[in-house]
Amino acid sequence: MSSSISACTVSTCSSSDLSDEQVEDVRRQQTLKKKTKRRARGRRRGSKNGKKKNKDGMKSKNIVEIERISEEEKAKYIAIDCEMVSVRGISTLARVSIVDWYGDTIFNTFVRVEEEVTDYLTFVSGIRQADIESEDAMSFEDCQDAVLEIFRGKVVVGHALRNDFIALNIMHPWYLLRDTAKYEPFMKPCPLEPNTLVPKKLKVLAENKLNMTIQEDGKEHDSIEDATAAMELYKKARSKWENAIQWKLRRTNSIEKLKR
């Protein structure tokens, strides 16, 4: 078709100037141009308003979708935190708190200390003499049994779990432990040995990773709050963390097979 006809529109050219076939061709070109313009306007609007603003006029952050897992799977996870008192310089169990996946308390008790307490460490532990001497306080043996029963078949989350386990005098399979003090992405280089990683404090991790304030200066620690913070940290890193555990399990199994 000639350029004169291509530049023509139905409104500017009469039906006598063009054949029916040519008129239909012009109409198709006009429709195509309109669609192209609408798409271009849509793209411009999308690039301008792609990020919604909140009521304060600030651009909202991208929402990270948390990995979806079943309620049955969630029930496998618990988090623990313990508070100690000092008996002649030795950290001794005085309180145990355990929460579930959602941070709901499933076990929380003070523990009687049979020996003389030389320092209640109240400014940190929040423990007072009346707490561990009350009728509600459990004996060490009963508390230990209760914790072991709760731990049965569970994945245990916590921060510096070794300290809690020493105080409780218990053990748990390594592949069922998720220690936020030992998870490498949560650690930092040692100031004296840059090639060595050392743990960050739980309060620092909670603030940096969760925007959560715990263990405020001048305030007593709350073992339920600390256990909940550890669980939230685990949930944030769960996917990569579980991949690392599975890799270690496969490697361990391969080594065991070679030994046979």
Wavefront OBJ file of the C-alpha trace (Angstrom):
o trace
v 0.000 0.000 0.000
v 1.287 3.478 -0.781
v 2.527 5.825 1.953
v -0.336 8.218 1.257
v -2.848 5.521 2.114
v -0.850 4.388 5.208
v -0.932 7.908 6.633
v -4.642 8.197 5.962
v -7.362 7.618 8.521
v -10.973 6.641 8.040
v -12.072 10.095 9.166
v -9.808 11.948 6.732
v -10.357 9.709 3.725
v -13.800 9.206 2.257
v -15.056 5.816 1.224
v -14.832 6.956 -2.390
v -11.047 7.500 -2.043
v -10.408 3.990 -0.722
v -11.612 0.549 -1.558
v -13.413 -1.505 1.106
v -10.286 -3.601 1.562
v -8.120 -0.509 2.075
v -10.569 0.986 4.613
v -10.493 -2.234 6.630
v -6.664 -2.208 6.580
v -6.583 1.383 7.885
v -8.959 0.500 10.704
v -6.731 -2.404 11.752
v -3.724 -0.072 11.892
v -5.648 2.461 14.026
v -6.748 -0.257 16.462
v -3.164 -1.505 16.797
v -1.882 2.027 17.502
v -4.511 2.553 20.239
v -3.578 -0.720 21.958
v 0.114 0.186 21.822
v -0.585 3.586 23.423
v -2.685 1.995 26.196
v 0.093 -0.483 27.013
v 2.669 2.326 27.134
v 0.475 4.348 29.523
v 0.012 1.256 31.687
v 3.765 0.694 31.885
v 4.356 4.329 32.838
v 1.741 4.100 35.587
v 3.224 0.833 36.810
v 6.760 2.223 37.027
v 5.517 5.274 38.879
v 3.250 3.526 41.331
v 4.949 0.137 41.486
v 5.675 0.516 45.215
v 2.696 1.501 47.243
v 3.074 4.208 49.810
v 1.780 3.935 53.323
v -0.301 6.594 55.022
v 2.870 8.467 56.016
v 3.975 8.704 52.402
v 6.843 6.233 52.880
v 7.430 3.458 50.370
v 6.556 0.133 51.951
v 9.238 -2.562 52.067
v 8.903 -5.700 50.012
v 7.137 -8.358 52.051
v 9.175 -11.541 52.371
v 6.888 -14.539 52.281
v 7.685 -16.855 55.176
v 8.070 -20.484 54.193
v 4.801 -22.309 54.651
v 4.987 -25.441 56.768
v 2.265 -27.618 58.218
v 1.015 -27.426 61.797
v 2.334 -30.938 62.286
v 5.811 -29.771 61.285
v 5.616 -26.691 63.510
v 4.759 -28.911 66.470
v 8.219 -30.491 66.189
v 9.949 -27.264 67.245
v 10.429 -25.849 70.735
v 12.749 -23.195 72.144
v 14.329 -23.123 75.596
v 16.052 -20.571 77.803
v 17.325 -20.960 81.358
v 18.251 -18.518 84.097
v 20.989 -19.256 86.615
v 22.131 -18.284 90.076
v 25.659 -18.626 91.390
v 26.692 -21.214 93.975
v 30.280 -20.436 94.929
v 30.985 -19.234 91.407
v 29.218 -22.126 89.655
v 26.189 -21.364 87.464
v 23.266 -23.311 88.880
v 19.830 -23.811 87.342
v 17.087 -21.623 88.817
v 14.488 -21.212 86.063
v 13.522 -23.019 82.860
v 11.200 -21.674 80.157
v 10.127 -23.500 76.995
v 7.970 -22.052 74.209
v 6.464 -23.508 71.049
v 6.712 -22.386 67.426
v 4.407 -19.458 68.085
v 6.159 -18.304 71.263
v 3.413 -19.634 73.514
v 4.691 -20.929 76.861
v 4.471 -24.696 77.277
v 6.731 -25.000 80.340
v 7.909 -22.402 82.827
v 9.161 -23.107 86.308
v 11.535 -21.984 89.013
v 13.897 -24.658 90.299
v 14.813 -25.223 93.930
v 18.512 -24.936 94.667
v 19.594 -27.265 97.463
v 22.950 -25.622 98.105
v 23.490 -22.148 99.488
v 23.170 -19.506 96.790
v 26.031 -17.032 96.948
v 24.676 -14.683 94.267
v 21.173 -14.584 92.826
v 22.370 -12.466 89.903
v 18.985 -10.763 90.076
v 20.043 -7.815 87.913
v 20.397 -10.267 85.016
v 18.488 -13.417 85.929
v 15.527 -11.783 87.626
v 15.737 -14.568 90.220
v 15.046 -13.828 93.888
v 15.323 -16.004 96.942
v 11.543 -16.260 97.269
v 11.276 -17.622 93.709
v 13.393 -20.732 94.238
v 12.101 -21.361 97.759
v 8.406 -21.136 96.882
v 6.071 -24.153 96.904
v 5.685 -23.795 93.138
v 9.412 -24.288 92.515
v 10.270 -27.765 91.207
v 13.065 -29.974 92.434
v 15.999 -30.276 90.054
v 15.223 -33.947 89.345
v 11.544 -33.309 88.567
v 12.430 -30.386 86.322
v 15.033 -32.442 84.487
v 12.553 -35.271 83.890
v 9.899 -32.855 82.653
v 12.309 -31.197 80.227
v 13.523 -34.542 78.857
v 9.927 -35.599 78.274
v 9.172 -32.375 76.382
v 12.379 -32.765 74.356
v 11.508 -36.276 73.180
v 11.643 -36.242 69.365
v 11.681 -32.441 69.212
v 13.982 -29.979 67.466
v 15.314 -27.741 70.239
v 16.074 -24.089 69.490
v 17.976 -21.753 71.794
v 20.938 -19.446 72.243
v 24.147 -20.942 73.690
v 22.330 -24.206 74.365
v 25.460 -25.774 75.813
v 25.140 -23.606 78.939
v 21.499 -24.621 79.437
v 22.251 -28.295 78.879
v 25.145 -28.258 81.333
v 22.915 -26.653 83.963
v 20.195 -29.252 83.282
v 22.747 -32.074 82.992
v 21.104 -33.426 79.833
v 22.029 -34.233 76.247
v 20.148 -34.153 72.943
v 21.122 -35.377 69.434
v 23.141 -32.751 67.556
v 20.915 -32.960 64.485
v 17.934 -31.904 66.630
v 19.639 -28.773 67.943
v 19.360 -25.282 66.422
v 21.679 -23.006 68.373
v 21.519 -19.365 67.268
v 24.896 -18.782 68.943
v 26.549 -21.366 66.681
v 24.785 -20.765 63.360
v 27.564 -19.263 61.227
v 25.498 -16.589 59.405
v 24.576 -15.247 62.858
v 28.194 -15.119 64.080
v 30.944 -12.509 63.723
v 34.744 -12.576 63.188
v 36.818 -12.706 66.339
v 38.616 -9.355 66.879
v 41.856 -11.167 67.751
v 41.572 -13.950 65.134
v 39.640 -12.721 62.081
v 39.468 -16.251 60.627
v 37.608 -17.477 63.696
v 33.905 -16.852 64.229
v 32.462 -16.016 67.635
v 28.811 -15.739 68.759
v 26.866 -12.509 68.817
v 24.736 -11.700 71.835
v 21.102 -12.695 71.591
v 19.965 -9.106 72.170
v 22.122 -7.936 69.233
v 20.745 -10.602 66.909
v 17.183 -9.838 67.991
v 17.656 -6.140 67.298
v 19.511 -6.546 63.994
v 17.554 -9.426 62.505
v 14.106 -9.012 64.042
v 13.933 -5.360 65.068
v 13.055 -6.796 68.485
v 14.205 -5.296 71.791
v 15.114 -7.713 74.588
v 17.485 -7.703 77.576
v 17.389 -3.926 77.896
v 20.179 -2.355 79.930
v 19.245 -2.050 83.567
v 16.379 -4.521 83.241
v 16.181 -8.159 84.283
v 16.197 -10.824 81.586
v 13.010 -12.713 80.793
v 13.647 -16.356 79.838
v 10.317 -16.646 78.005
v 11.129 -13.571 75.936
v 14.638 -14.849 75.198
v 13.371 -18.272 74.130
v 10.846 -16.594 71.838
v 13.558 -14.429 70.266
v 15.659 -17.532 69.553
v 12.684 -19.220 67.891
v 12.001 -16.169 65.712
v 15.647 -16.064 64.653
v 15.495 -19.720 63.684
v 12.300 -19.207 61.685
v 13.948 -16.377 59.763
v 16.829 -18.628 58.678
v 14.985 -21.947 58.646
v 15.264 -22.869 54.970
v 19.045 -22.434 54.658
v 19.627 -23.786 58.156
v 17.753 -27.012 57.436
v 19.639 -27.457 54.161
v 22.908 -27.203 56.101
v 21.718 -29.778 58.645
v 20.692 -32.194 55.888
v 24.102 -31.804 54.245
v 25.851 -32.576 57.546
v 23.625 -35.606 58.083
v 24.453 -37.002 54.634
v 28.153 -36.402 55.224
v 28.014 -38.056 58.651
v 26.181 -41.078 57.236
v 28.740 -41.402 54.426
v 31.613 -41.371 56.926
v 29.880 -43.974 59.104
v 29.438 -46.265 56.088
v 33.152 -46.014 55.266
v 34.059 -47.041 58.809
v 32.059 -50.292 58.564
l 1 2 3 4 5 6 7 8 9 10 11 12 13 14 15 16 17 18 19 20 21 22 23 24 25 26 27 28 29 30 31 32 33 34 35 36 37 38 39 40 41 42 43 44 45 46 47 48 49 50 51 52 53 54 55 56 57 58 59 60 61 62 63 64 65 66 67 68 69 70 71 72 73 74 75 76 77 78 79 80 81 82 83 84 85 86 87 88 89 90 91 92 93 94 95 96 97 98 99 100 101 102 103 104 105 106 107 108 109 110 111 112 113 114 115 116 117 118 119 120 121 122 123 124 125 126 127 128 129 130 131 132 133 134 135 136 137 138 139 140 141 142 143 144 145 146 147 148 149 150 151 152 153 154 155 156 157 158 159 160 161 162 163 164 165 166 167 168 169 170 171 172 173 174 175 176 177 178 179 180 181 182 183 184 185 186 187 188 189 190 191 192 193 194 195 196 197 198 199 200 201 202 203 204 205 206 207 208 209 210 211 212 213 214 215 216 217 218 219 220 221 222 223 224 225 226 227 228 229 230 231 232 233 234 235 236 237 238 239 240 241 242 243 244 245 246 247 248 249 250 251 252 253 254 255 256 257 258 259 260
